[in-house]
């Protein structure tokens, strides 16, 4: 299952320090750990994958077409 989120929404979640934002980011982290895709729709029409680094910080990398 893939989850899609806009870049704007992702950046808002990362900047927001509320419990609700932290819960949503943790849900995405849990999805990534379960091998589910979390895809960011970029403003230029491309897509990126959400990943979490060793420190648990949310980051993205470009999704390359097959």
Predicted model as a PDB file, atoms N, CA, C, CB and O in Angstrom, pLDDT in the B-factor column:
MODEL        1                                                                  
ATOM      1  N   UNK A   1       0.850  -1.175   0.000  1.00 67.00           N  
ATOM      2  CA  UNK A   1       0.000   0.000   0.000  1.00 67.00           C  
ATOM      3  C   UNK A   1       0.895   1.236   0.000  1.00 67.00           C  
ATOM      4  CB  UNK A   1      -0.967  -0.001   1.225  1.00 67.00           C  
ATOM      5  O   UNK A   1       1.901   1.280   0.708  1.00 67.00           O  
ATOM      6  N   UNK A   2       0.535   2.215  -0.775  1.00 82.00           N  
ATOM      7  CA  UNK A   2       1.314   3.453  -0.831  1.00 82.00           C  
ATOM      8  C   UNK A   2       0.504   4.597  -0.221  1.00 82.00           C  
ATOM      9  CB  UNK A   2       1.716   3.789  -2.297  1.00 82.00           C  
ATOM     10  O   UNK A   2      -0.711   4.685  -0.395  1.00 82.00           O  
ATOM     11  N   UNK A   3       1.195   5.448   0.484  1.00 88.00           N  
ATOM     12  CA  UNK A   3       0.595   6.647   1.062  1.00 88.00           C  
ATOM     13  C   UNK A   3       1.135   7.827   0.269  1.00 88.00           C  
ATOM     14  CB  UNK A   3       0.914   6.785   2.609  1.00 88.00           C  
ATOM     15  O   UNK A   3       2.332   7.873  -0.014  1.00 88.00           O  
ATOM     16  N   UNK A   4       0.290   8.778  -0.095  1.00 92.00           N  
ATOM     17  CA  UNK A   4       0.747   9.947  -0.829  1.00 92.00           C  
ATOM     18  C   UNK A   4       0.482  11.200  -0.001  1.00 92.00           C  
ATOM     19  CB  UNK A   4       0.049  10.041  -2.207  1.00 92.00           C  
ATOM     20  O   UNK A   4      -0.542  11.330   0.669  1.00 92.00           O  
ATOM     21  N   UNK A   5       1.445  12.114  -0.075  1.00 93.00           N  
ATOM     22  CA  UNK A   5       1.372  13.366   0.672  1.00 93.00           C  
ATOM     23  C   UNK A   5       2.037  14.440  -0.177  1.00 93.00           C  
ATOM     24  CB  UNK A   5       2.058  13.244   2.086  1.00 93.00           C  
ATOM     25  O   UNK A   5       2.989  14.152  -0.903  1.00 93.00           O  
ATOM     26  N   UNK A   6       1.556  15.652  -0.095  1.00 94.00           N  
ATOM     27  CA  UNK A   6       2.187  16.729  -0.858  1.00 94.00           C  
ATOM     28  C   UNK A   6       3.441  17.211  -0.127  1.00 94.00           C  
ATOM     29  CB  UNK A   6       1.194  17.906  -1.078  1.00 94.00           C  
ATOM     30  O   UNK A   6       3.558  17.053   1.088  1.00 94.00           O  
ATOM     31  N   UNK A   7       4.366  17.793  -0.869  1.00 94.00           N  
ATOM     32  CA  UNK A   7       5.587  18.343  -0.265  1.00 94.00           C  
ATOM     33  C   UNK A   7       5.224  19.404   0.772  1.00 94.00           C  
ATOM     34  CB  UNK A   7       6.518  18.948  -1.353  1.00 94.00           C  
ATOM     35  O   UNK A   7       5.820  19.460   1.848  1.00 94.00           O  
ATOM     36  N   UNK A   8       4.246  20.240   0.442  1.00 94.00           N  
ATOM     37  CA  UNK A   8       3.824  21.304   1.359  1.00 94.00           C  
ATOM     38  C   UNK A   8       3.347  20.716   2.690  1.00 94.00           C  
ATOM     39  CB  UNK A   8       2.702  22.152   0.719  1.00 94.00           C  
ATOM     40  O   UNK A   8       3.725  21.199   3.757  1.00 94.00           O  
ATOM     41  N   UNK A   9       2.534  19.692   2.622  1.00 93.00           N  
ATOM     42  CA  UNK A   9       2.020  19.060   3.844  1.00 93.00           C  
ATOM     43  C   UNK A   9       3.146  18.407   4.635  1.00 93.00           C  
ATOM     44  CB  UNK A   9       0.946  18.016   3.501  1.00 93.00           C  
ATOM     45  O   UNK A   9       3.185  18.519   5.860  1.00 93.00           O  
ATOM     46  N   UNK A  10       4.064  17.725   3.948  1.00 93.00           N  
ATOM     47  CA  UNK A  10       5.187  17.095   4.637  1.00 93.00           C  
ATOM     48  C   UNK A  10       6.039  18.131   5.363  1.00 93.00           C  
ATOM     49  CB  UNK A  10       6.046  16.310   3.646  1.00 93.00           C  
ATOM     50  O   UNK A  10       6.413  17.926   6.518  1.00 93.00           O  
ATOM     51  N   UNK A  11       6.346  19.232   4.702  1.00 93.00           N  
ATOM     52  CA  UNK A  11       7.165  20.278   5.335  1.00 93.00           C  
ATOM     53  C   UNK A  11       6.442  20.904   6.526  1.00 93.00           C  
ATOM     54  CB  UNK A  11       7.525  21.370   4.311  1.00 93.00           C  
ATOM     55  O   UNK A  11       7.067  21.237   7.533  1.00 93.00           O  
ATOM     56  N   UNK A  12       5.119  21.062   6.408  1.00 94.00           N  
ATOM     57  CA  UNK A  12       4.347  21.594   7.541  1.00 94.00           C  
ATOM     58  C   UNK A  12       4.396  20.649   8.733  1.00 94.00           C  
ATOM     59  CB  UNK A  12       2.889  21.837   7.130  1.00 94.00           C  
ATOM     60  O   UNK A  12       4.541  21.087   9.874  1.00 94.00           O  
ATOM     61  N   UNK A  13       4.275  19.345   8.463  1.00 92.00           N  
ATOM     62  CA  UNK A  13       4.336  18.360   9.543  1.00 92.00           C  
ATOM     63  C   UNK A  13       5.699  18.372  10.225  1.00 92.00           C  
ATOM     64  CB  UNK A  13       4.034  16.960   9.006  1.00 92.00           C  
ATOM     65  O   UNK A  13       5.783  18.292  11.450  1.00 92.00           O  
ATOM     66  N   UNK A  14       6.770  18.472   9.430  1.00 91.00           N  
ATOM     67  CA  UNK A  14       8.114  18.472   9.996  1.00 91.00           C  
ATOM     68  C   UNK A  14       8.368  19.722  10.843  1.00 91.00           C  
ATOM     69  CB  UNK A  14       9.153  18.376   8.882  1.00 91.00           C  
ATOM     70  O   UNK A  14       9.105  19.665  11.828  1.00 91.00           O  
ATOM     71  N   UNK A  15       7.760  20.851  10.462  1.00 94.00           N  
ATOM     72  CA  UNK A  15       7.965  22.106  11.190  1.00 94.00           C  
ATOM     73  C   UNK A  15       7.047  22.229  12.414  1.00 94.00           C  
ATOM     74  CB  UNK A  15       7.736  23.289  10.255  1.00 94.00           C  
ATOM     75  O   UNK A  15       7.346  22.968  13.352  1.00 94.00           O  
ATOM     76  N   UNK A  16       5.942  21.507  12.391  1.00 95.00           N  
ATOM     77  CA  UNK A  16       4.950  21.571  13.459  1.00 95.00           C  
ATOM     78  C   UNK A  16       5.398  20.653  14.604  1.00 95.00           C  
ATOM     79  CB  UNK A  16       3.531  21.163  12.933  1.00 95.00           C  
ATOM     80  O   UNK A  16       5.744  19.494  14.373  1.00 95.00           O  
ATOM     81  N   UNK A  17       5.391  21.161  15.808  1.00 91.00           N  
ATOM     82  CA  UNK A  17       5.833  20.366  16.956  1.00 91.00           C  
ATOM     83  C   UNK A  17       4.671  19.918  17.837  1.00 91.00           C  
ATOM     84  CB  UNK A  17       6.821  21.161  17.786  1.00 91.00           C  
ATOM     85  O   UNK A  17       4.853  19.594  19.011  1.00 91.00           O  
ATOM     86  N   UNK A  18       3.473  19.906  17.252  1.00 95.00           N  
ATOM     87  CA  UNK A  18       2.310  19.477  18.025  1.00 95.00           C  
ATOM     88  C   UNK A  18       2.279  17.949  18.134  1.00 95.00           C  
ATOM     89  CB  UNK A  18       1.006  19.999  17.376  1.00 95.00           C  
ATOM     90  O   UNK A  18       2.954  17.243  17.385  1.00 95.00           O  
ATOM     91  N   UNK A  19       1.499  17.470  19.061  1.00 95.00           N  
ATOM     92  CA  UNK A  19       1.335  16.019  19.230  1.00 95.00           C  
ATOM     93  C   UNK A  19       0.723  15.383  17.991  1.00 95.00           C  
ATOM     94  CB  UNK A  19       0.463  15.716  20.452  1.00 95.00           C  
ATOM     95  O   UNK A  19       1.095  14.271  17.616  1.00 95.00           O  
ATOM     96  N   UNK A  20      -0.214  16.082  17.352  1.00 95.00           N  
ATOM     97  CA  UNK A  20      -0.866  15.547  16.158  1.00 95.00           C  
ATOM     98  C   UNK A  20       0.140  15.363  15.020  1.00 95.00           C  
ATOM     99  CB  UNK A  20      -2.008  16.475  15.712  1.00 95.00           C  
ATOM    100  O   UNK A  20       0.132  14.333  14.346  1.00 95.00           O  
ATOM    101  N   UNK A  21       1.002  16.355  14.807  1.00 93.00           N  
ATOM    102  CA  UNK A  21       2.017  16.252  13.750  1.00 93.00           C  
ATOM    103  C   UNK A  21       3.001  15.128  14.061  1.00 93.00           C  
ATOM    104  CB  UNK A  21       2.772  17.591  13.589  1.00 93.00           C  
ATOM    105  O   UNK A  21       3.386  14.377  13.165  1.00 93.00           O  
ATOM    106  N   UNK A  22       3.404  15.009  15.303  1.00 93.00           N  
ATOM    107  CA  UNK A  22       4.340  13.948  15.693  1.00 93.00           C  
ATOM    108  C   UNK A  22       3.708  12.573  15.478  1.00 93.00           C  
ATOM    109  CB  UNK A  22       4.768  14.114  17.172  1.00 93.00           C  
ATOM    110  O   UNK A  22       4.381  11.636  15.049  1.00 93.00           O  
ATOM    111  N   UNK A  23       2.428  12.457  15.775  1.00 94.00           N  
ATOM    112  CA  UNK A  23       1.720  11.190  15.576  1.00 94.00           C  
ATOM    113  C   UNK A  23       1.672  10.830  14.096  1.00 94.00           C  
ATOM    114  CB  UNK A  23       0.292  11.270  16.151  1.00 94.00           C  
ATOM    115  O   UNK A  23       1.902   9.677  13.731  1.00 94.00           O  
ATOM    116  N   UNK A  24       1.374  11.808  13.241  1.00 92.00           N  
ATOM    117  CA  UNK A  24       1.329  11.542  11.801  1.00 92.00           C  
ATOM    118  C   UNK A  24       2.702  11.134  11.273  1.00 92.00           C  
ATOM    119  CB  UNK A  24       0.821  12.776  11.045  1.00 92.00           C  
ATOM    120  O   UNK A  24       2.798  10.196  10.481  1.00 92.00           O  
ATOM    121  N   UNK A  25       3.766  11.817  11.693  1.00 91.00           N  
ATOM    122  CA  UNK A  25       5.108  11.440  11.260  1.00 91.00           C  
ATOM    123  C   UNK A  25       5.467  10.042  11.762  1.00 91.00           C  
ATOM    124  CB  UNK A  25       6.140  12.466  11.757  1.00 91.00           C  
ATOM    125  O   UNK A  25       6.107   9.273  11.045  1.00 91.00           O  
ATOM    126  N   UNK A  26       5.063   9.713  12.977  1.00 92.00           N  
ATOM    127  CA  UNK A  26       5.312   8.358  13.497  1.00 92.00           C  
ATOM    128  C   UNK A  26       4.535   7.316  12.706  1.00 92.00           C  
ATOM    129  CB  UNK A  26       4.933   8.272  14.984  1.00 92.00           C  
ATOM    130  O   UNK A  26       5.028   6.208  12.498  1.00 92.00           O  
ATOM    131  N   UNK A  27       3.336   7.652  12.265  1.00 92.00           N  
ATOM    132  CA  UNK A  27       2.561   6.735  11.424  1.00 92.00           C  
ATOM    133  C   UNK A  27       3.284   6.487  10.102  1.00 92.00           C  
ATOM    134  CB  UNK A  27       1.146   7.300  11.163  1.00 92.00           C  
ATOM    135  O   UNK A  27       3.332   5.354   9.624  1.00 92.00           O  
ATOM    136  N   UNK A  28       3.844   7.541   9.512  1.00 92.00           N  
ATOM    137  CA  UNK A  28       4.605   7.383   8.268  1.00 92.00           C  
ATOM    138  C   UNK A  28       5.860   6.558   8.518  1.00 92.00           C  
ATOM    139  CB  UNK A  28       4.980   8.759   7.676  1.00 92.00           C  
ATOM    140  O   UNK A  28       6.226   5.721   7.694  1.00 92.00           O  
ATOM    141  N   UNK A  29       6.522   6.788   9.648  1.00 92.00           N  
ATOM    142  CA  UNK A  29       7.724   6.024   9.976  1.00 92.00           C  
ATOM    143  C   UNK A  29       7.380   4.539  10.116  1.00 92.00           C  
ATOM    144  CB  UNK A  29       8.372   6.557  11.280  1.00 92.00           C  
ATOM    145  O   UNK A  29       8.112   3.678   9.627  1.00 92.00           O  
ATOM    146  N   UNK A  30       6.274   4.249  10.780  1.00 92.00           N  
ATOM    147  CA  UNK A  30       5.836   2.869  10.960  1.00 92.00           C  
ATOM    148  C   UNK A  30       5.518   2.233   9.596  1.00 92.00           C  
ATOM    149  CB  UNK A  30       4.595   2.810  11.892  1.00 92.00           C  
ATOM    150  O   UNK A  30       5.843   1.069   9.363  1.00 92.00           O  
ATOM    151  N   UNK A  31       4.890   2.991   8.709  1.00 91.00           N  
ATOM    152  CA  UNK A  31       4.572   2.488   7.375  1.00 91.00           C  
ATOM    153  C   UNK A  31       5.839   2.146   6.604  1.00 91.00           C  
ATOM    154  CB  UNK A  31       3.745   3.515   6.600  1.00 91.00           C  
ATOM    155  O   UNK A  31       5.910   1.103   5.953  1.00 91.00           O  
ATOM    156  N   UNK A  32       6.848   3.029   6.674  1.00 90.00           N  
ATOM    157  CA  UNK A  32       8.107   2.784   5.973  1.00 90.00           C  
ATOM    158  C   UNK A  32       8.786   1.532   6.526  1.00 90.00           C  
ATOM    159  CB  UNK A  32       9.046   4.003   6.098  1.00 90.00           C  
ATOM    160  O   UNK A  32       9.318   0.727   5.762  1.00 90.00           O  
ATOM    161  N   UNK A  33       8.770   1.367   7.846  1.00 89.00           N  
ATOM    162  CA  UNK A  33       9.375   0.180   8.452  1.00 89.00           C  
ATOM    163  C   UNK A  33       8.655  -1.096   8.029  1.00 89.00           C  
ATOM    164  CB  UNK A  33       9.363   0.301   9.974  1.00 89.00           C  
ATOM    165  O   UNK A  33       9.262  -2.167   8.003  1.00 89.00           O  
ATOM    166  N   UNK A  34       7.380  -0.996   7.701  1.00 89.00           N  
ATOM    167  CA  UNK A  34       6.598  -2.162   7.266  1.00 89.00           C  
ATOM    168  C   UNK A  34       6.650  -2.326   5.750  1.00 89.00           C  
ATOM    169  CB  UNK A  34       5.138  -2.030   7.729  1.00 89.00           C  
ATOM    170  O   UNK A  34       5.823  -3.028   5.168  1.00 89.00           O  
ATOM    171  N   UNK A  35       7.608  -1.687   5.122  1.00 89.00           N  
ATOM    172  CA  UNK A  35       7.825  -1.775   3.668  1.00 89.00           C  
ATOM    173  C   UNK A  35       6.695  -1.172   2.847  1.00 89.00           C  
ATOM    174  CB  UNK A  35       8.007  -3.212   3.267  1.00 89.00           C  
ATOM    175  O   UNK A  35       6.513  -1.535   1.684  1.00 89.00           O  
ATOM    176  N   UNK A  36       5.942  -0.265   3.432  1.00 89.00           N  
ATOM    177  CA  UNK A  36       4.938   0.460   2.665  1.00 89.00           C  
ATOM    178  C   UNK A  36       5.603   1.712   2.100  1.00 89.00           C  
ATOM    179  CB  UNK A  36       3.687   0.822   3.548  1.00 89.00           C  
ATOM    180  O   UNK A  36       6.492   2.285   2.729  1.00 89.00           O  
ATOM    181  N   UNK A  37       5.176   2.129   0.928  1.00 90.00           N  
ATOM    182  CA  UNK A  37       5.733   3.330   0.315  1.00 90.00           C  
ATOM    183  C   UNK A  37       5.002   4.566   0.813  1.00 90.00           C  
ATOM    184  CB  UNK A  37       5.654   3.244  -1.215  1.00 90.00           C  
ATOM    185  O   UNK A  37       3.774   4.585   0.895  1.00 90.00           O  
ATOM    186  N   UNK A  38       5.765   5.591   1.143  1.00 92.00           N  
ATOM    187  CA  UNK A  38       5.204   6.903   1.441  1.00 92.00           C  
ATOM    188  C   UNK A  38       5.792   7.818   0.369  1.00 92.00           C  
ATOM    189  CB  UNK A  38       5.545   7.401   2.939  1.00 92.00           C  
ATOM    190  O   UNK A  38       7.000   8.055   0.337  1.00 92.00           O  
ATOM    191  N   UNK A  39       4.933   8.325  -0.502  1.00 93.00           N  
ATOM    192  CA  UNK A  39       5.357   9.075  -1.675  1.00 93.00           C  
ATOM    193  C   UNK A  39       4.966  10.539  -1.526  1.00 93.00           C  
ATOM    194  CB  UNK A  39       4.744   8.479  -2.955  1.00 93.00           C  
ATOM    195  O   UNK A  39       3.844  10.863  -1.139  1.00 93.00           O  
ATOM    196  N   UNK A  40       5.925  11.426  -1.845  1.00 94.00           N  
ATOM    197  CA  UNK A  40       5.690  12.869  -1.808  1.00 94.00           C  
ATOM    198  C   UNK A  40       5.467  13.351  -3.235  1.00 94.00           C  
ATOM    199  CB  UNK A  40       6.887  13.629  -1.136  1.00 94.00           C  
ATOM    200  O   UNK A  40       6.286  13.097  -4.119  1.00 94.00           O  
ATOM    201  N   UNK A  41       4.356  14.048  -3.457  1.00 94.00           N  
ATOM    202  CA  UNK A  41       4.105  14.696  -4.741  1.00 94.00           C  
ATOM    203  C   UNK A  41       4.823  16.041  -4.721  1.00 94.00           C  
ATOM    204  CB  UNK A  41       2.561  14.871  -5.013  1.00 94.00           C  
ATOM    205  O   UNK A  41       4.435  16.944  -3.979  1.00 94.00           O  
ATOM    206  N   UNK A  42       5.864  16.174  -5.529  1.00 93.00           N  
ATOM    207  CA  UNK A  42       6.655  17.406  -5.574  1.00 93.00           C  
ATOM    208  C   UNK A  42       5.953  18.458  -6.437  1.00 93.00           C  
ATOM    209  CB  UNK A  42       8.076  17.121  -6.122  1.00 93.00           C  
ATOM    210  O   UNK A  42       5.172  18.114  -7.324  1.00 93.00           O  
ATOM    211  N   UNK A  43       6.231  19.735  -6.178  1.00 93.00           N  
ATOM    212  CA  UNK A  43       5.589  20.814  -6.946  1.00 93.00           C  
ATOM    213  C   UNK A  43       5.874  20.743  -8.456  1.00 93.00           C  
ATOM    214  CB  UNK A  43       6.052  22.156  -6.414  1.00 93.00           C  
ATOM    215  O   UNK A  43       5.063  21.207  -9.258  1.00 93.00           O  
ATOM    216  N   UNK A  44       7.020  20.166  -8.844  1.00 94.00           N  
ATOM    217  CA  UNK A  44       7.364  20.095 -10.267  1.00 94.00           C  
ATOM    218  C   UNK A  44       6.760  18.878 -10.969  1.00 94.00           C  
ATOM    219  CB  UNK A  44       8.867  20.070 -10.427  1.00 94.00           C  
ATOM    220  O   UNK A  44       7.058  18.628 -12.136  1.00 94.00           O  
ATOM    221  N   UNK A  45       5.916  18.124 -10.269  1.00 91.00           N  
ATOM    222  CA  UNK A  45       5.255  16.971 -10.868  1.00 91.00           C  
ATOM    223  C   UNK A  45       5.974  15.649 -10.654  1.00 91.00           C  
ATOM    224  CB  UNK A  45       5.095  17.198 -12.316  1.00 91.00           C  
ATOM    225  O   UNK A  45       5.428  14.594 -10.978  1.00 91.00           O  
ATOM    226  N   UNK A  46       7.193  15.684 -10.113  1.00 93.00           N  
ATOM    227  CA  UNK A  46       7.911  14.444  -9.828  1.00 93.00           C  
ATOM    228  C   UNK A  46       7.470  13.899  -8.475  1.00 93.00           C  
ATOM    229  CB  UNK A  46       9.446  14.674  -9.851  1.00 93.00           C  
ATOM    230  O   UNK A  46       6.674  14.519  -7.769  1.00 93.00           O  
ATOM    231  N   UNK A  47       7.993  12.744  -8.133  1.00 93.00           N  
ATOM    232  CA  UNK A  47       7.656  12.120  -6.853  1.00 93.00           C  
ATOM    233  C   UNK A  47       8.934  11.754  -6.120  1.00 93.00           C  
ATOM    234  CB  UNK A  47       6.766  10.867  -7.059  1.00 93.00           C  
ATOM    235  O   UNK A  47       9.962  11.480  -6.739  1.00 93.00           O  
ATOM    236  N   UNK A  48       8.861  11.753  -4.787  1.00 94.00           N  
ATOM    237  CA  UNK A  48       9.980  11.359  -3.935  1.00 94.00           C  
ATOM    238  C   UNK A  48       9.489  10.347  -2.919  1.00 94.00           C  
ATOM    239  CB  UNK A  48      10.611  12.588  -3.227  1.00 94.00           C  
ATOM    240  O   UNK A  48       8.309  10.315  -2.571  1.00 94.00           O  
ATOM    241  N   UNK A  49      10.412   9.519  -2.447  1.00 93.00           N  
ATOM    242  CA  UNK A  49      10.100   8.556  -1.394  1.00 93.00           C  
ATOM    243  C   UNK A  49      10.486   9.129  -0.049  1.00 93.00           C  
ATOM    244  CB  UNK A  49      10.821   7.219  -1.635  1.00 93.00           C  
ATOM    245  O   UNK A  49      11.536   9.757   0.086  1.00 93.00           O  
ATOM    246  N   UNK A  50       9.648   8.917   0.942  1.00 93.00           N  
ATOM    247  CA  UNK A  50       9.957   9.326   2.310  1.00 93.00           C  
ATOM    248  C   UNK A  50      10.778   8.216   2.954  1.00 93.00           C  
ATOM    249  CB  UNK A  50       8.650   9.620   3.133  1.00 93.00           C  
ATOM    250  O   UNK A  50      10.440   7.036   2.856  1.00 93.00           O  
ATOM    251  N   UNK A  51      11.859   8.614   3.613  1.00 92.00           N  
ATOM    252  CA  UNK A  51      12.695   7.686   4.365  1.00 92.00           C  
ATOM    253  C   UNK A  51      12.994   8.318   5.714  1.00 92.00           C  
ATOM    254  CB  UNK A  51      14.014   7.343   3.593  1.00 92.00           C  
ATOM    255  O   UNK A  51      12.748   9.504   5.930  1.00 92.00           O  
ATOM    256  N   UNK A  52      13.527   7.508   6.615  1.00 90.00           N  
ATOM    257  CA  UNK A  52      13.937   8.001   7.922  1.00 90.00           C  
ATOM    258  C   UNK A  52      15.377   7.578   8.136  1.00 90.00           C  
ATOM    259  CB  UNK A  52      13.008   7.465   9.064  1.00 90.00           C  
ATOM    260  O   UNK A  52      15.709   6.400   8.005  1.00 90.00           O  
ATOM    261  N   UNK A  53      16.240   8.545   8.467  1.00 87.00           N  
ATOM    262  CA  UNK A  53      17.658   8.230   8.643  1.00 87.00           C  
ATOM    263  C   UNK A  53      17.892   7.560   9.996  1.00 87.00           C  
ATOM    264  CB  UNK A  53      18.516   9.508   8.523  1.00 87.00           C  
ATOM    265  O   UNK A  53      16.949   7.316  10.749  1.00 87.00           O  
ATOM    266  N   UNK A  54      19.156   7.265  10.297  1.00 87.00           N  
ATOM    267  CA  UNK A  54      19.493   6.544  11.531  1.00 87.00           C  
ATOM    268  C   UNK A  54      19.100   7.310  12.795  1.00 87.00           C  
ATOM    269  CB  UNK A  54      20.979   6.251  11.563  1.00 87.00           C  
ATOM    270  O   UNK A  54      18.884   6.707  13.846  1.00 87.00           O  
ATOM    271  N   UNK A  55      19.010   8.629  12.693  1.00 89.00           N  
ATOM    272  CA  UNK A  55      18.600   9.443  13.844  1.00 89.00           C  
ATOM    273  C   UNK A  55      17.078   9.559  13.938  1.00 89.00           C  
ATOM    274  CB  UNK A  55      19.224  10.840  13.753  1.00 89.00           C  
ATOM    275  O   UNK A  55      16.556  10.211  14.842  1.00 89.00           O  
ATOM    276  N   UNK A  56      16.373   8.926  13.002  1.00 87.00           N  
ATOM    277  CA  UNK A  56      14.916   8.974  13.014  1.00 87.00           C  
ATOM    278  C   UNK A  56      14.338  10.207  12.359  1.00 87.00           C  
ATOM    279  CB  UNK A  56      14.428   8.893  14.404  1.00 87.00           C  
ATOM    280  O   UNK A  56      13.135  10.453  12.455  1.00 87.00           O  
ATOM    281  N   UNK A  57      15.191  11.001  11.682  1.00 89.00           N  
ATOM    282  CA  UNK A  57      14.715  12.212  11.018  1.00 89.00           C  
ATOM    283  C   UNK A  57      14.103  11.859   9.664  1.00 89.00           C  
ATOM    284  CB  UNK A  57      15.867  13.228  10.843  1.00 89.00           C  
ATOM    285  O   UNK A  57      14.594  10.984   8.951  1.00 89.00           O  
ATOM    286  N   UNK A  58      13.041  12.548   9.335  1.00 91.00           N  
ATOM    287  CA  UNK A  58      12.350  12.335   8.083  1.00 91.00           C  
ATOM    288  C   UNK A  58      13.128  13.002   6.946  1.00 91.00           C  
ATOM    289  CB  UNK A  58      10.908  12.879   8.157  1.00 91.00           C  
ATOM    290  O   UNK A  58      13.516  14.165   7.056  1.00 91.00           O  
ATOM    291  N   UNK A  59      13.354  12.267   5.862  1.00 92.00           N  
ATOM    292  CA  UNK A  59      14.011  12.827   4.693  1.00 92.00           C  
ATOM    293  C   UNK A  59      13.378  12.184   3.448  1.00 92.00           C  
ATOM    294  CB  UNK A  59      15.570  12.584   4.741  1.00 92.00           C  
ATOM    295  O   UNK A  59      12.596  11.239   3.552  1.00 92.00           O  
ATOM    296  N   UNK A  60      13.727  12.708   2.289  1.00 93.00           N  
ATOM    297  CA  UNK A  60      13.188  12.159   1.042  1.00 93.00           C  
ATOM    298  C   UNK A  60      14.296  11.935   0.044  1.00 93.00           C  
ATOM    299  CB  UNK A  60      12.127  13.086   0.449  1.00 93.00           C  
ATOM    300  O   UNK A  60      15.371  12.527   0.143  1.00 93.00           O  
ATOM    301  N   UNK A  61      14.023  11.066  -0.928  1.00 93.00           N  
ATOM    302  CA  UNK A  61      14.932  10.876  -2.048  1.00 93.00           C  
ATOM    303  C   UNK A  61      14.086  10.749  -3.301  1.00 93.00           C  
ATOM    304  CB  UNK A  61      15.849   9.619  -1.845  1.00 93.00           C  
ATOM    305  O   UNK A  61      12.978  10.214  -3.249  1.00 93.00           O  
ATOM    306  N   UNK A  62      14.594  11.237  -4.430  1.00 93.00           N  
ATOM    307  CA  UNK A  62      13.799  11.198  -5.669  1.00 93.00           C  
ATOM    308  C   UNK A  62      13.427   9.767  -6.047  1.00 93.00           C  
ATOM    309  CB  UNK A  62      14.573  11.858  -6.822  1.00 93.00           C  
ATOM    310  O   UNK A  62      14.236   8.848  -5.920  1.00 93.00           O  
ATOM    311  N   UNK A  63      12.224   9.598  -6.503  1.00 86.00           N  
ATOM    312  CA  UNK A  63      11.746   8.315  -6.984  1.00 86.00           C  
ATOM    313  C   UNK A  63      12.082   8.242  -8.466  1.00 86.00           C  
ATOM    314  CB  UNK A  63      10.204   8.134  -6.728  1.00 86.00           C  
ATOM    315  O   UNK A  63      11.619   9.059  -9.263  1.00 86.00           O  
ATOM    316  N   UNK A  64      12.876   7.275  -8.816  1.00 79.00           N  
ATOM    317  CA  UNK A  64      13.314   7.141 -10.212  1.00 79.00           C  
ATOM    318  C   UNK A  64      12.346   6.263 -10.979  1.00 79.00           C  
ATOM    319  CB  UNK A  64      14.741   6.557 -10.290  1.00 79.00           C  
ATOM    320  O   UNK A  64      11.934   5.209 -10.494  1.00 79.00           O  
ATOM    321  N   UNK A  65      11.978   6.704 -12.198  1.00 71.00           N  
ATOM    322  CA  UNK A  65      11.077   5.871 -13.006  1.00 71.00           C  
ATOM    323  C   UNK A  65      11.757   4.576 -13.421  1.00 71.00           C  
ATOM    324  CB  UNK A  65      10.606   6.636 -14.249  1.00 71.00           C  
ATOM    325  O   UNK A  65      12.974   4.540 -13.600  1.00 71.00           O  
ATOM    326  N   UNK A  66      10.988   3.531 -13.573  1.00 64.00           N  
ATOM    327  CA  UNK A  66      11.542   2.232 -13.966  1.00 64.00           C  
ATOM    328  C   UNK A  66      11.758   2.168 -15.452  1.00 64.00           C  
ATOM    329  CB  UNK A  66      10.631   1.098 -13.528  1.00 64.00           C  
ATOM    330  O   UNK A  66      12.220   1.149 -15.966  1.00 64.00           O  
TER     331      UNK A  66                                                      
ENDMDL                                                                          
END                                                                             
